[in-house]
Amino acid sequence: MPSRIIRAWIFLLVCTVCACATYRPARLKPEVAARRFAGRTLANSELCEYLSANSKPARSACPPARWNLTNLTLTGFFYSPELAVAEAQLKVAQAAIITAGQRPNPSVGLGVAYAATAVPNIAPWALGTAAINFPIETADKRGYRIAQAEHLADAAAIGVGETTWRIRSAVRAALLNYLIAQRQYRLARAYEAASESIAQLLQERIDAGAASAPDLNLALANLATARLKAAQAESGVPETLNGLAAALGVPVGALQGATFAWPELEHPRDAVSFTRADIQRLALLNRLDLRRTLAQYAAADEAFKLEIARQYPDINLAGGYSWEVNENIFELLPVVTLPLMNQNQGPIAEARARRALIAAQFIALQDSIIAQANGALTKYRGALAAANQASHSAAFSEERLTGIRRATELGEIDALTLATAQLETVVAEQSRLTALAGAQSALGALEDAVERPLEDRDFKSFKLPASPQTTTSEKPS
């Protein structure tokens, strides 16, 4: 009888060990990661599939002939290492659900006994005690652990959404900077050309005795400044292109030869269509950090329930078997921890305080979001008004230049007056471009405040596209 029991215990232990997971090394190779980064392009076939799957309507040509904000944002989602980190954090949180759902394993013990006083015809060694202990959790502690882990996984999933919005925001800002830098460079060159023309005309007048040296000196100083600003503007183009490449998660060489388009750049949406009530409602309903805090509060509430449940002790159902002098002896001994010294008051107080802390953080975050949304809307309205005024001034300068050019062709106005008018027109266009960049930046800040694109008419129904990597939640039954 004892030998059969020993064999049964050995068989059970072998089966348990065989069911264990095995370790597989996963070494990090920086040189391989560097090569993969260097090989990223906008013509990647998997990127094309991702663009087609998330574009409306689906695109037939890939890579696109012109890269707009939507395509670039999707490219940022596809390549972003930050999004990969957020998804890895989500998988960790989902794995924690499995951990929370695990039931405590039973424990076993097997010993032998030795009889110090020899008995005739009986061996001094015998099977001592074979003990087994079954822990039994009470008060639904496992359910509270699972609920807490699920809420934390929800918070991690919302964190993935926050990351996608940050990528979209970074791509928008980088594309804006690059397109504005290109236009600034073209205007700086136009300003340099007009300044050079004025200096040459003044030099000709001095040579003819029709102008004074101070006028020429002033024009030459202005020309030197124009050349410096043109050089600075030229260096800003590759710098902003590097910023765009960084936002997309690709090497800057991948953007060489790409054509970028932003049809809405010149025409920021009218601020009249954004009411303060709509902006505030969108911010409160859609801000992902607010929703993540709600999920964290729900997790803290479940943690509070768990600590309350831990006031009630678990039961350890202990049993034993021994064999002595041809006698089978069975034992059953339930063991309960008596809550005499403490009733888990400390962890309960901590959990209650932690829940209250997250509640206070939620209220503070909500107030901050309301203030941020209102401030961003006010700033956008002001920036848009300035951009509209600058556009009117630039249009007036252009009309004036057209009239002067016509008068010059008729011989009514000299070339110096025309060159001066050209310079003034360039200055007005530079002011318009600066105001436009300010309005677009303010619109981007307003979008960040509500975490919704506001350039499209259907901005209220906007949804972020699916992530390139799919994640599935694993929950125990």
The 8 nearest C-alpha neighbors of each residue, nearest first, counted from 0:
[[1, 3, 2, 4, 322, 5, 327, 325],
 [2, 0, 4, 3, 5, 126, 322, 125],
 [1, 3, 5, 4, 0, 6, 7, 126],
 [4, 2, 6, 0, 5, 1, 7, 8],
 [3, 5, 7, 1, 2, 6, 8, 0],
 [6, 4, 2, 8, 7, 3, 1, 9],
 [5, 7, 9, 3, 4, 8, 10, 2],
 [6, 8, 4, 10, 5, 9, 3, 11],
 [9, 7, 11, 5, 6, 10, 12, 4],
 [8, 10, 6, 12, 11, 7, 13, 5],
 [9, 11, 7, 13, 8, 12, 6, 14],
 [12, 10, 8, 14, 9, 13, 7, 15],
 [11, 13, 15, 9, 14, 10, 16, 8],
 [14, 12, 10, 16, 15, 11, 9, 17],
 [15, 13, 17, 11, 12, 16, 10, 18],
 [16, 14, 12, 18, 13, 17, 11, 19],
 [15, 17, 13, 18, 14, 19, 12, 11],
 [18, 16, 14, 15, 19, 13, 20, 12],
 [19, 17, 15, 16, 14, 20, 13, 21],
 [20, 18, 16, 17, 21, 15, 14, 22],
 [19, 21, 18, 22, 17, 16, 23, 15],
 [22, 20, 23, 19, 18, 17, 24, 16],
 [23, 21, 24, 20, 25, 19, 26, 18],
 [22, 24, 25, 21, 20, 26, 19, 27],
 [23, 25, 26, 22, 27, 21, 28, 20],
 [26, 24, 23, 27, 28, 22, 29, 21],
 [27, 25, 24, 28, 29, 23, 31, 32],
 [26, 28, 29, 25, 32, 31, 30, 24],
 [27, 29, 31, 30, 26, 32, 33, 25],
 [30, 28, 32, 31, 33, 27, 34, 26],
 [29, 31, 33, 32, 28, 34, 35, 27],
 [30, 32, 34, 33, 28, 29, 35, 27],
 [33, 31, 29, 35, 30, 34, 36, 28],
 [32, 34, 30, 36, 31, 35, 29, 37],
 [35, 33, 37, 31, 36, 32, 38, 30],
 [36, 34, 38, 32, 37, 33, 31, 39],
 [35, 37, 33, 38, 34, 39, 32, 249],
 [36, 38, 34, 35, 39, 250, 33, 249],
 [39, 37, 35, 36, 34, 40, 250, 253],
 [38, 40, 36, 37, 249, 35, 253, 250],
 [41, 39, 253, 42, 43, 38, 249, 254],
 [40, 42, 43, 253, 62, 39, 46, 254],
 [41, 43, 40, 62, 44, 47, 61, 46],
 [42, 44, 46, 45, 41, 40, 47, 39],
 [43, 45, 47, 46, 42, 48, 61, 49],
 [46, 44, 48, 47, 43, 49, 50, 42],
 [45, 47, 49, 43, 44, 48, 50, 77],
 [48, 46, 44, 50, 45, 49, 61, 51],
 [49, 47, 45, 51, 46, 50, 52, 44],
 [48, 50, 46, 52, 47, 51, 45, 53],
 [51, 49, 47, 53, 48, 52, 54, 46],
 [52, 50, 57, 48, 58, 54, 49, 53],
 [51, 53, 49, 50, 54, 48, 57, 55],
 [52, 54, 50, 51, 49, 464, 55, 57],
 [55, 53, 57, 51, 56, 50, 52, 58],
 [56, 54, 57, 53, 58, 51, 52, 50],
 [55, 57, 54, 58, 51, 53, 52, 59],
 [58, 56, 51, 54, 55, 59, 52, 53],
 [57, 59, 51, 60, 56, 54, 61, 50],
 [58, 60, 61, 57, 51, 63, 62, 56],
 [61, 59, 58, 63, 62, 64, 47, 51],
 [62, 60, 63, 47, 59, 42, 58, 64],
 [61, 63, 42, 60, 64, 47, 41, 43],
 [64, 62, 61, 65, 60, 66, 58, 70],
 [63, 65, 62, 66, 258, 61, 60, 257],
 [66, 64, 258, 63, 259, 260, 67, 257],
 [65, 67, 259, 260, 70, 258, 63, 71],
 [68, 66, 260, 70, 69, 261, 259, 71],
 [67, 69, 71, 70, 72, 171, 261, 66],
 [70, 68, 72, 71, 67, 73, 66, 54],
 [71, 69, 73, 72, 67, 68, 66, 74],
 [70, 72, 74, 68, 73, 69, 75, 67],
 [71, 73, 75, 69, 74, 167, 70, 68],
 [74, 72, 76, 70, 75, 71, 77, 69],
 [75, 73, 71, 77, 72, 76, 70, 247],
 [74, 76, 247, 72, 73, 79, 77, 78],
 [77, 75, 73, 74, 79, 78, 72, 163],
 [76, 78, 74, 75, 467, 79, 73, 46],
 [79, 77, 248, 75, 76, 74, 80, 247],
 [78, 80, 248, 81, 75, 82, 76, 77],
 [81, 79, 83, 82, 84, 78, 248, 85],
 [82, 80, 84, 79, 83, 85, 162, 166],
 [81, 83, 85, 84, 80, 79, 162, 86],
 [82, 84, 80, 86, 81, 85, 87, 79],
 [85, 83, 87, 81, 82, 86, 88, 80],
 [86, 84, 82, 88, 159, 87, 83, 89],
 [87, 85, 89, 83, 88, 84, 82, 159],
 [86, 88, 84, 90, 89, 85, 83, 91],
 [89, 87, 91, 85, 86, 90, 84, 92],
 [88, 90, 86, 155, 92, 87, 91, 156],
 [91, 89, 93, 87, 92, 88, 94, 86],
 [90, 92, 88, 94, 89, 93, 95, 87],
 [93, 91, 152, 95, 89, 90, 94, 88],
 [94, 92, 90, 95, 96, 91, 152, 472],
 [93, 95, 91, 96, 97, 92, 90, 98],
 [94, 96, 98, 92, 93, 97, 99, 148],
 [97, 95, 99, 148, 94, 93, 98, 145],
 [96, 98, 100, 94, 95, 99, 475, 474],
 [99, 97, 95, 96, 101, 100, 94, 145],
 [100, 98, 96, 145, 144, 97, 101, 95],
 [101, 99, 97, 98, 145, 475, 141, 96],
 [102, 100, 98, 99, 97, 103, 141, 475],
 [101, 103, 104, 100, 141, 136, 99, 135],
 [104, 102, 134, 101, 105, 135, 136, 133],
 [103, 105, 102, 106, 134, 133, 101, 132],
 [106, 104, 133, 132, 134, 103, 107, 131],
 [107, 105, 132, 131, 104, 133, 108, 130],
 [108, 106, 131, 130, 132, 105, 109, 129],
 [107, 109, 130, 129, 131, 110, 106, 128],
 [108, 110, 129, 128, 130, 107, 111, 127],
 [111, 109, 127, 128, 129, 126, 108, 112],
 [112, 110, 127, 126, 125, 128, 113, 124],
 [111, 113, 127, 125, 124, 126, 114, 110],
 [114, 112, 124, 123, 115, 125, 111, 127],
 [113, 115, 123, 116, 117, 124, 112, 125],
 [116, 114, 113, 117, 123, 118, 124, 112],
 [117, 115, 114, 118, 123, 113, 119, 122],
 [116, 118, 123, 115, 114, 119, 121, 122],
 [119, 117, 121, 120, 116, 123, 122, 114],
 [118, 120, 121, 117, 122, 123, 116, 114],
 [119, 121, 118, 122, 117, 123, 324, 124],
 [122, 120, 119, 118, 123, 117, 324, 124],
 [121, 123, 124, 120, 125, 118, 117, 119],
 [122, 124, 114, 113, 117, 121, 125, 115],
 [125, 123, 113, 122, 112, 114, 111, 126],
 [126, 124, 112, 111, 127, 113, 123, 323],
 [127, 125, 111, 322, 112, 321, 128, 110],
 [126, 128, 111, 112, 110, 321, 125, 322],
 [127, 129, 321, 320, 110, 109, 130, 319],
 [130, 128, 109, 320, 319, 108, 321, 110],
 [131, 129, 319, 108, 107, 318, 128, 320],
 [132, 130, 107, 318, 106, 317, 319, 108],
 [131, 133, 317, 106, 105, 316, 318, 315],
 [132, 134, 105, 316, 315, 317, 135, 131],
 [135, 133, 315, 314, 316, 105, 103, 132],
 [136, 134, 314, 313, 315, 133, 137, 316],
 [137, 135, 313, 134, 314, 140, 138, 139],
 [136, 138, 313, 139, 140, 135, 312, 311],
 [137, 139, 308, 140, 311, 136, 309, 313],
 [140, 138, 142, 141, 137, 143, 136, 308],
 [141, 139, 143, 142, 138, 305, 308, 144],
 [140, 142, 144, 139, 143, 100, 145, 99],
 [143, 141, 145, 139, 140, 144, 146, 100],
 [142, 144, 146, 140, 145, 141, 305, 301],
 [145, 143, 141, 147, 99, 142, 146, 148],
 [144, 146, 99, 148, 142, 147, 143, 100],
 [147, 145, 143, 149, 148, 144, 142, 150],
 [146, 148, 298, 144, 301, 150, 145, 149],
 [149, 147, 151, 96, 145, 150, 146, 152],
 [150, 148, 152, 146, 151, 147, 145, 96],
 [149, 151, 153, 298, 147, 152, 148, 294],
 [150, 152, 154, 148, 153, 149, 298, 295],
 [153, 151, 92, 155, 149, 154, 150, 93],
 [154, 152, 150, 156, 151, 155, 149, 157],
 [153, 155, 291, 151, 157, 294, 152, 156],
 [154, 156, 158, 152, 89, 157, 153, 151],
 [157, 155, 153, 159, 158, 154, 89, 152],
 [156, 158, 160, 154, 159, 155, 291, 153],
 [157, 159, 155, 161, 156, 160, 154, 162],
 [160, 158, 162, 156, 85, 157, 161, 86],
 [159, 161, 157, 163, 158, 162, 164, 156],
 [162, 160, 158, 164, 159, 163, 287, 165],
 [161, 163, 165, 159, 160, 164, 82, 166],
 [164, 162, 166, 160, 165, 161, 167, 159],
 [163, 165, 167, 161, 166, 162, 168, 160],
 [166, 164, 168, 162, 167, 163, 169, 161],
 [165, 167, 163, 169, 164, 168, 170, 162],
 [168, 166, 164, 170, 72, 165, 169, 171],
 [167, 169, 165, 171, 166, 170, 164, 172],
 [168, 170, 166, 172, 171, 167, 246, 173],
 [171, 169, 173, 167, 246, 172, 168, 174],
 [172, 170, 168, 174, 169, 173, 175, 167],
 [171, 173, 175, 169, 170, 174, 176, 168],
 [174, 172, 243, 176, 170, 175, 171, 242],
 [173, 175, 177, 171, 176, 172, 170, 243],
 [176, 174, 172, 178, 173, 177, 179, 171],
 [175, 177, 173, 179, 174, 178, 180, 239],
 [178, 176, 239, 180, 174, 179, 175, 240],
 [177, 179, 181, 175, 180, 176, 174, 182],
 [178, 180, 182, 176, 181, 177, 175, 183],
 [181, 179, 183, 177, 236, 178, 182, 176],
 [182, 180, 178, 184, 179, 183, 236, 177],
 [183, 181, 185, 179, 184, 180, 186, 178],
 [182, 184, 180, 186, 181, 185, 187, 179],
 [183, 185, 232, 187, 181, 182, 186, 233],
 [184, 186, 182, 188, 187, 183, 189, 181],
 [187, 185, 189, 183, 188, 184, 190, 182],
 [188, 186, 229, 184, 190, 189, 185, 183],
 [187, 189, 191, 185, 186, 190, 229, 192],
 [190, 188, 186, 192, 191, 187, 193, 185],
 [189, 191, 187, 193, 188, 192, 422, 425],
 [192, 190, 188, 225, 194, 189, 193, 226],
 [191, 193, 189, 195, 190, 194, 188, 196],
 [194, 192, 196, 190, 195, 422, 191, 418],
 [195, 193, 191, 197, 222, 196, 192, 190],
 [194, 196, 192, 198, 193, 197, 222, 191],
 [195, 197, 193, 199, 194, 198, 192, 200],
 [198, 196, 200, 194, 195, 199, 418, 201],
 [199, 197, 195, 201, 218, 196, 200, 219],
 [198, 200, 202, 196, 201, 197, 195, 203],
 [201, 199, 203, 197, 202, 198, 196, 415],
 [200, 202, 204, 198, 203, 199, 215, 197],
 [203, 201, 199, 205, 200, 204, 198, 206],
 [202, 204, 206, 200, 201, 205, 207, 199],
 [205, 203, 209, 207, 201, 210, 206, 202],
 [206, 204, 208, 210, 202, 207, 203, 209],
 [205, 207, 203, 204, 208, 202, 209, 210],
 [208, 206, 204, 205, 209, 203, 210, 202],
 [207, 209, 205, 206, 210, 204, 211, 203],
 [208, 210, 204, 207, 205, 211, 206, 203],
 [211, 209, 205, 204, 208, 201, 212, 214],
 [210, 212, 213, 214, 205, 215, 209, 208],
 [211, 213, 215, 214, 216, 210, 205, 202],
 [214, 212, 216, 215, 211, 217, 218, 210],
 [215, 213, 217, 212, 216, 211, 218, 210],
 [214, 216, 218, 212, 213, 217, 201, 219],
 [217, 215, 213, 219, 218, 214, 220, 212],
 [216, 218, 220, 214, 215, 219, 213, 221],
 [217, 219, 215, 221, 198, 216, 220, 222],
 [220, 218, 222, 216, 221, 217, 198, 215],
 [221, 219, 223, 217, 222, 218, 216, 224],
 [220, 222, 218, 224, 219, 223, 225, 217],
 [221, 223, 219, 225, 194, 220, 224, 195],
 [224, 222, 220, 226, 225, 221, 219, 227],
 [223, 225, 221, 227, 222, 226, 228, 220],
 [226, 224, 222, 191, 228, 223, 227, 229],
 [227, 225, 229, 223, 224, 228, 191, 222],
 [226, 228, 224, 230, 229, 225, 231, 223],
 [229, 227, 231, 225, 230, 226, 232, 224],
 [228, 230, 187, 232, 226, 227, 231, 188],
 [231, 229, 233, 227, 228, 232, 226, 234],
 [232, 230, 228, 234, 233, 229, 227, 235],
 [233, 231, 184, 229, 235, 230, 234, 228],
 [232, 234, 230, 235, 231, 184, 236, 229],
 [235, 233, 231, 232, 236, 237, 230, 238],
 [234, 236, 238, 232, 233, 237, 239, 180],
 [235, 237, 180, 238, 239, 234, 233, 181],
 [238, 236, 240, 239, 235, 234, 241, 233],
 [237, 239, 235, 241, 240, 236, 242, 234],
 [238, 240, 242, 177, 241, 236, 237, 176],
 [241, 239, 237, 243, 242, 238, 177, 236],
 [242, 240, 244, 238, 239, 243, 251, 237],
 [241, 243, 239, 245, 240, 244, 173, 246],
 [242, 244, 173, 240, 246, 245, 241, 174],
 [243, 245, 241, 247, 251, 249, 242, 246],
 [244, 246, 248, 242, 243, 247, 241, 249],
 [247, 245, 243, 170, 244, 248, 169, 242],
 [248, 246, 75, 244, 245, 249, 74, 243],
 [247, 249, 245, 79, 78, 246, 244, 75],
 [250, 248, 244, 247, 39, 245, 251, 253],
 [251, 249, 252, 253, 244, 37, 39, 36],
 [250, 252, 244, 253, 254, 241, 249, 240],
 [251, 253, 255, 254, 250, 249, 40, 244],
 [252, 254, 40, 251, 250, 255, 41, 249],
 [255, 253, 252, 257, 251, 256, 244, 41],
 [254, 256, 252, 257, 253, 251, 258, 240],
 [255, 257, 254, 258, 253, 252, 259, 64],
 [258, 256, 254, 255, 259, 65, 66, 64],
 [259, 257, 65, 66, 256, 260, 64, 254],
 [258, 260, 66, 65, 67, 257, 261, 178],
 [261, 259, 67, 66, 65, 262, 258, 68],
 [260, 262, 264, 263, 67, 68, 259, 265],
 [263, 261, 264, 260, 265, 266, 67, 68],
 [264, 262, 266, 261, 265, 267, 454, 268],
 [263, 265, 261, 266, 262, 267, 439, 175],
 [266, 264, 263, 267, 262, 435, 261, 439],
 [265, 267, 263, 264, 268, 262, 269, 435],
 [268, 266, 263, 264, 265, 269, 439, 438],
 [267, 269, 454, 270, 266, 453, 272, 263],
 [268, 270, 271, 272, 267, 383, 273, 266],
 [269, 271, 272, 273, 380, 268, 379, 383],
 [270, 272, 273, 269, 274, 380, 268, 275],
 [273, 271, 270, 269, 274, 268, 277, 456],
 [274, 272, 270, 271, 275, 277, 278, 269],
 [273, 275, 277, 276, 272, 278, 271, 270],
 [274, 276, 278, 277, 279, 273, 373, 376],
 [275, 277, 279, 274, 278, 280, 273, 281],
 [278, 276, 280, 274, 279, 275, 281, 273],
 [279, 277, 281, 275, 280, 276, 282, 274],
 [278, 280, 282, 276, 281, 277, 369, 275],
 [281, 279, 277, 283, 282, 278, 276, 284],
 [282, 280, 278, 284, 279, 283, 285, 449],
 [281, 283, 449, 279, 286, 280, 285, 284],
 [284, 282, 280, 281, 285, 286, 279, 365],
 [285, 283, 281, 282, 280, 286, 290, 289],
 [286, 284, 282, 281, 283, 287, 449, 450],
 [285, 287, 282, 289, 288, 449, 450, 283],
 [286, 288, 290, 289, 161, 285, 291, 157],
 [287, 289, 291, 290, 286, 292, 161, 158],
 [290, 288, 292, 287, 291, 286, 293, 361],
 [289, 291, 287, 293, 292, 288, 294, 286],
 [292, 290, 154, 288, 294, 293, 289, 157],
 [293, 291, 295, 289, 294, 290, 296, 288],
 [292, 294, 296, 290, 291, 295, 297, 289],
 [295, 293, 297, 291, 154, 296, 292, 150],
 [294, 296, 292, 298, 293, 297, 151, 299],
 [295, 297, 299, 293, 298, 294, 357, 292],
 [296, 298, 300, 294, 295, 299, 293, 150],
 [299, 297, 147, 295, 150, 301, 296, 300],
 [298, 300, 302, 296, 354, 301, 297, 295],
 [299, 301, 297, 303, 298, 302, 354, 296],
 [300, 302, 304, 298, 147, 303, 299, 143],
 [303, 301, 299, 305, 300, 304, 147, 298],
 [302, 304, 350, 300, 306, 301, 305, 351],
 [305, 303, 301, 307, 302, 306, 308, 300],
 [304, 306, 302, 308, 303, 307, 143, 140],
 [305, 307, 309, 347, 303, 308, 304, 346],
 [308, 306, 304, 309, 305, 310, 347, 303],
 [309, 307, 305, 310, 306, 138, 311, 304],
 [308, 310, 306, 311, 307, 305, 312, 343],
 [311, 309, 342, 308, 343, 307, 312, 306],
 [310, 312, 309, 308, 313, 138, 137, 338],
 [313, 311, 336, 310, 309, 335, 314, 337],
 [312, 314, 136, 137, 135, 335, 311, 315],
 [313, 315, 135, 335, 134, 334, 316, 312],
 [316, 314, 134, 334, 133, 333, 317, 135],
 [315, 317, 333, 133, 132, 314, 134, 334],
 [318, 316, 132, 332, 333, 131, 315, 331],
 [317, 319, 331, 131, 330, 130, 332, 132],
 [320, 318, 130, 330, 129, 329, 131, 128],
 [321, 319, 329, 129, 128, 328, 330, 130],
 [320, 322, 128, 328, 127, 327, 129, 126],
 [323, 321, 327, 326, 126, 328, 325, 127],
 [322, 324, 326, 325, 321, 327, 125, 126],
 [323, 325, 326, 322, 121, 125, 327, 122],
 [324, 326, 323, 322, 327, 0, 1, 328],
 [325, 327, 323, 324, 322, 328, 321, 329],
 [328, 326, 322, 321, 329, 325, 323, 320],
 [327, 329, 321, 320, 322, 326, 330, 323],
 [330, 328, 320, 319, 327, 321, 331, 318],
 [329, 331, 319, 318, 320, 332, 328, 317],
 [332, 330, 318, 317, 319, 333, 329, 316],
 [331, 333, 317, 318, 334, 316, 330, 319],
 [334, 332, 316, 317, 315, 331, 335, 314],
 [335, 333, 315, 314, 316, 332, 317, 336],
 [334, 336, 314, 337, 315, 313, 312, 333],
 [337, 335, 312, 338, 334, 313, 314, 315],
 [336, 338, 339, 335, 312, 340, 311, 341],
 [339, 337, 342, 341, 340, 336, 312, 310],
 [338, 340, 337, 341, 342, 336, 343, 310],
 [339, 341, 338, 342, 337, 343, 344, 336],
 [342, 340, 343, 338, 339, 344, 310, 345],
 [341, 343, 310, 344, 338, 340, 339, 311],
 [344, 342, 310, 345, 341, 346, 347, 309],
 [345, 343, 347, 342, 346, 348, 341, 310],
 [344, 346, 348, 347, 343, 349, 342, 350],
 [347, 345, 349, 348, 344, 343, 350, 306],
 [348, 346, 344, 350, 306, 345, 349, 351],
 [347, 349, 351, 345, 346, 350, 344, 352],
 [350, 348, 346, 352, 347, 351, 353, 345],
 [351, 349, 303, 353, 347, 352, 348, 346],
 [352, 350, 348, 354, 349, 353, 303, 347],
 [351, 353, 355, 349, 354, 350, 356, 348],
 [354, 352, 356, 350, 355, 351, 349, 357],
 [353, 355, 299, 351, 357, 356, 352, 300],
 [354, 356, 352, 358, 353, 357, 359, 351],
 [357, 355, 353, 359, 354, 358, 352, 360],
 [356, 358, 360, 354, 359, 355, 296, 361],
 [359, 357, 355, 361, 356, 360, 354, 362],
 [358, 360, 356, 362, 361, 357, 363, 355],
 [361, 359, 357, 363, 358, 362, 364, 356],
 [360, 362, 364, 358, 359, 363, 365, 357],
 [363, 361, 365, 359, 364, 360, 366, 358],
 [364, 362, 360, 366, 361, 365, 367, 359],
 [365, 363, 367, 361, 362, 366, 360, 368],
 [364, 366, 362, 368, 367, 363, 361, 369],
 [365, 367, 369, 363, 364, 368, 362, 370],
 [368, 366, 364, 370, 365, 369, 371, 363],
 [367, 369, 371, 365, 370, 366, 372, 364],
 [370, 368, 366, 372, 371, 367, 279, 373],
 [369, 371, 367, 373, 368, 372, 374, 366],
 [372, 370, 368, 374, 369, 373, 375, 367],
 [371, 373, 375, 448, 369, 374, 370, 368],
 [374, 372, 376, 370, 375, 371, 369, 377],
 [373, 375, 371, 377, 376, 372, 370, 378],
 [374, 376, 445, 378, 372, 377, 373, 371],
 [377, 375, 379, 373, 378, 374, 445, 372],
 [378, 376, 374, 380, 379, 375, 373, 381],
 [377, 379, 375, 381, 376, 380, 382, 374],
 [380, 378, 441, 382, 376, 381, 377, 442],
 [379, 381, 383, 377, 378, 382, 270, 384],
 [380, 382, 384, 378, 379, 383, 385, 377],
 [383, 381, 438, 379, 385, 384, 380, 378],
 [384, 382, 386, 438, 380, 385, 381, 379],
 [383, 385, 387, 381, 386, 382, 380, 388],
 [386, 384, 382, 388, 383, 387, 389, 434],
 [387, 385, 434, 383, 389, 435, 388, 384],
 [388, 386, 390, 384, 389, 385, 383, 391],
 [387, 389, 385, 391, 390, 386, 384, 392],
 [388, 390, 431, 386, 392, 387, 391, 393],
 [389, 391, 387, 393, 388, 392, 431, 394],
 [392, 390, 394, 388, 389, 393, 395, 387],
 [393, 391, 389, 395, 390, 394, 396, 388],
 [394, 392, 427, 396, 390, 395, 428, 391],
 [393, 395, 397, 391, 396, 392, 390, 398],
 [394, 396, 392, 398, 397, 393, 399, 391],
 [397, 395, 399, 393, 424, 394, 398, 400],
 [396, 398, 400, 394, 399, 395, 424, 393],
 [397, 399, 401, 395, 400, 396, 394, 402],
 [398, 400, 396, 402, 397, 401, 395, 403],
 [401, 399, 397, 403, 402, 398, 420, 404],
 [402, 400, 398, 404, 399, 403, 397, 405],
 [401, 403, 399, 405, 400, 404, 406, 398],
 [404, 402, 406, 400, 405, 401, 407, 417],
 [403, 405, 407, 401, 406, 402, 400, 408],
 [406, 404, 402, 408, 403, 407, 401, 409],
 [405, 407, 403, 409, 411, 408, 404, 412],
 [408, 406, 412, 410, 404, 409, 405, 411],
 [407, 409, 405, 406, 410, 404, 411, 412],
 [410, 408, 406, 407, 411, 405, 412, 404],
 [411, 409, 407, 408, 412, 406, 413, 405],
 [410, 412, 406, 409, 407, 413, 408, 405],
 [413, 411, 407, 410, 406, 416, 414, 403],
 [412, 414, 415, 416, 407, 417, 411, 410],
 [413, 415, 417, 416, 418, 412, 407, 200],
 [416, 414, 418, 417, 413, 419, 197, 200],
 [415, 417, 419, 414, 418, 413, 420, 412],
 [416, 418, 414, 420, 415, 419, 421, 403],
 [419, 417, 421, 415, 420, 416, 193, 197],
 [420, 418, 422, 416, 421, 417, 415, 423],
 [421, 419, 423, 417, 422, 418, 400, 424],
 [422, 420, 418, 424, 419, 423, 417, 425],
 [421, 423, 419, 425, 420, 424, 193, 190],
 [424, 422, 420, 426, 425, 421, 427, 419],
 [425, 423, 427, 421, 396, 426, 422, 420],
 [424, 426, 428, 422, 427, 423, 190, 429],
 [427, 425, 429, 423, 424, 428, 430, 422],
 [428, 426, 393, 424, 430, 425, 429, 431],
 [429, 427, 431, 425, 430, 426, 393, 432],
 [430, 428, 426, 432, 431, 427, 425, 433],
 [429, 431, 427, 433, 428, 432, 434, 426],
 [430, 432, 389, 428, 434, 429, 433, 390],
 [433, 431, 435, 429, 434, 430, 436, 428],
 [434, 432, 430, 436, 435, 431, 429, 437],
 [433, 435, 386, 437, 431, 432, 436, 430],
 [436, 434, 432, 438, 386, 437, 433, 431],
 [437, 435, 439, 433, 434, 438, 440, 432],
 [436, 438, 434, 440, 435, 439, 441, 382],
 [439, 437, 382, 441, 435, 383, 440, 436],
 [438, 440, 442, 436, 441, 437, 435, 443],
 [441, 439, 443, 437, 442, 438, 436, 444],
 [440, 442, 379, 444, 438, 443, 439, 437],
 [443, 441, 439, 445, 440, 444, 379, 438],
 [442, 444, 446, 440, 441, 445, 439, 447],
 [445, 443, 447, 441, 446, 442, 375, 448],
 [446, 444, 375, 442, 448, 447, 443, 376],
 [447, 445, 443, 450, 448, 449, 451, 444],
 [446, 448, 450, 444, 445, 449, 443, 168],
 [447, 449, 445, 372, 446, 450, 371, 444],
 [448, 450, 282, 446, 447, 451, 281, 286],
 [451, 449, 447, 446, 448, 286, 285, 164],
 [450, 452, 446, 449, 453, 458, 461, 447],
 [453, 451, 446, 458, 454, 455, 450, 461],
 [452, 454, 458, 455, 451, 446, 456, 268],
 [453, 455, 452, 268, 456, 458, 267, 263],
 [456, 454, 458, 457, 453, 452, 268, 461],
 [455, 457, 458, 454, 453, 459, 460, 268],
 [456, 458, 455, 459, 460, 461, 453, 454],
 [457, 459, 461, 453, 455, 460, 456, 452],
 [460, 458, 457, 461, 451, 281, 456, 453],
 [461, 459, 458, 457, 462, 451, 456, 452],
 [460, 462, 458, 459, 457, 451, 463, 452],
 [463, 461, 464, 460, 451, 458, 459, 465],
 [462, 464, 465, 461, 163, 160, 164, 466],
 [465, 463, 53, 462, 466, 73, 54, 163],
 [466, 464, 467, 463, 53, 469, 468, 76],
 [465, 467, 468, 464, 469, 76, 77, 163],
 [468, 466, 77, 465, 469, 49, 76, 78],
 [469, 467, 466, 470, 86, 465, 83, 77],
 [468, 470, 466, 467, 471, 465, 86, 472],
 [471, 469, 468, 472, 90, 86, 89, 466],
 [470, 472, 473, 469, 90, 93, 89, 474],
 [471, 473, 93, 474, 470, 90, 152, 94],
 [474, 472, 93, 471, 475, 97, 94, 96],
 [473, 475, 96, 97, 472, 476, 93, 100],
 [476, 474, 100, 97, 473, 96, 101, 145],
 [475, 474, 100, 97, 473, 145, 101, 142]]
